[in-house]
Amino acid sequence: MKTAGWSLAIFFLSGMMPLNGQEGQVSPLQWPIPKPGREAGTAAAPEILIGVRELAGLRKGGLAVPLDVRGAALYEGGHLPGAVPAGPAEEGAGELDRLRSLLAGLGLTGKETVVLYGGGEGDEELEAMARLFWRLRWAGFTGVRILDGGLAAWRAAGGSLETGPFRRSPAPADAPGLLHGPPGGTVAVDAAWVAESLGQAGIELLDVRDTRGWERWEAPPTFAAGHIPKALPFDPRALLSAWPDPAGIRRRLGTLGPRAGDPVRLDSTFILYAEDANDPRLGLAYLLLTRAGLDARVFPGGWREWTAGGTRPTTRIVSAADLATLLKRENPGLDRDRPASGLILFDLREERDFAIGHLPGAGSLPFSLFVQILEKRVEEGWPGADRTRLPLALYCYGPECIRSWEAGAQAARLGFRNVLWFRGGIREWLAAGYPLLDSPLPKASPSAPAVPAVPEGASPGRGAARP
């Protein structure tokens, strides 16, 4: 077994080589280039915005109740006739029964159309309305709208205002249409639902906790420190420049993905989560995606509920230095190729590339065989390993290769709770100056199942494995 020192030279030379995805790769640093991204397409957006004239007509028939999000002082200084202050409803953040009770205390039963409005200016008001928008729909209100232009548009159209404190009577407990029982499930999901959906086709998890999402596919810090497997970091404020244009929102979201050229499918179900239900970005993401005609749902418990008790899987992005520190505990010189007892480490590239050069102590596990032989390879290299405790580290060619991203979710479904995603892969390892070890090309395993060829650019969970 020799240190693959020549791999560093290949690292620099590979920048001049075309990464064309052809057979006969010359180094462990190449992979097929994905095909160009899919077209975002178009979709009919739901009628969320409502104009002044339509609102006036609904109010005359007693079919609409305005909900003022501006705060108590501004409400008392002048509000739409019959409007309700939103303040009390803000207390029912993550408890559905309490939220319904607070809404009933405002005289709302669920039968009426609720029209949210602010002063007509500023993103903070939009976030406040967005937060109430998803909570009202979660509580079972099917008709939730937003007044286009807010109070300013109402006044510009000659609409009158009322002043003074809120005086509306609460809805009686036996009022027709008063909301009871669980929600329909099309607005919010729970932790069990999320756990069951990990890695499934047509489900995209969006983590909104960071103040920015991918920036040239650089992982933001909160997301990198820990997230639900296979989630993507997403800052919905990046879509505000497209509000309220549905096509613009779809175009912007259509650039999101695990890497350039591989965007999310807009016909997916998007599950949104934050630290908990109080994060204003949660509602903003739900409103924007719903406005664009997309299937969006909220996980109200968020990261706080997901990690409570330590029984659910998480993924943490690690650097080359992080991984080297873990390996050096038992292999100070990084020159021995024995599996570490405190870490399961797998190389998801092809076996030929693994033989040319791999991380010290890594096991070879080509992604095309990941689910079929993961447990067998773990038992061979780490017999008796406790998958609920021992970290499982996965790596591939580099940040543009997302096999380790995909495999993390598959490992989570198989019971591994502590997944380390070495996103920088071989490229980052060599750039940091750490050695690769080579080994003889392994003989074909008669027990390995045959796997059909993967079309270039195909996506796992959507028919085949991504490169």
Secondary structure as UniProt FT lines:
FT   TURN            5..6
FT   HELIX           7..13
FT   HELIX           14..16
FT   TURN            28..29
FT   STRAND          49..50
FT   HELIX           52..60
FT   TURN            61..62
FT   STRAND          64..68
FT   HELIX           72..77
FT   TURN            81..82
FT   STRAND          84..85
FT   HELIX           87..91
FT   HELIX           96..105
FT   TURN            106..107
FT   STRAND          113..117
FT   HELIX           123..139
FT   STRAND          144..147
FT   TURN            148..149
FT   HELIX           150..156
FT   TURN            157..158
FT   TURN            173..174
FT   TURN            176..177
FT   HELIX           191..197
FT   TURN            198..199
FT   TURN            201..202
FT   STRAND          203..207
FT   TURN            216..217
FT   HELIX           221..225
FT   TURN            229..230
FT   STRAND          232..233
FT   HELIX           236..242
FT   TURN            243..244
FT   HELIX           246..253
FT   TURN            254..255
FT   TURN            260..261
FT   TURN            266..267
FT   STRAND          269..273
FT   TURN            277..278
FT   HELIX           280..291
FT   TURN            292..293
FT   STRAND          295..298
FT   TURN            300..301
FT   HELIX           302..307
FT   HELIX           308..310
FT   STRAND          314..317
FT   HELIX           320..328
FT   TURN            329..330
FT   TURN            332..333
FT   TURN            341..342
FT   STRAND          344..347
FT   HELIX           351..356
FT   TURN            360..361
FT   STRAND          363..364
FT   HELIX           367..369
FT   HELIX           370..381
FT   TURN            383..384
FT   TURN            387..389
FT   STRAND          392..395
FT   TURN            399..400
FT   HELIX           403..413
FT   TURN            414..415
FT   STRAND          418..422
FT   TURN            423..424
FT   HELIX           425..431
FT   TURN            432..433
FT   TURN            446..447
FT   TURN            456..457
FT   TURN            460..463
//
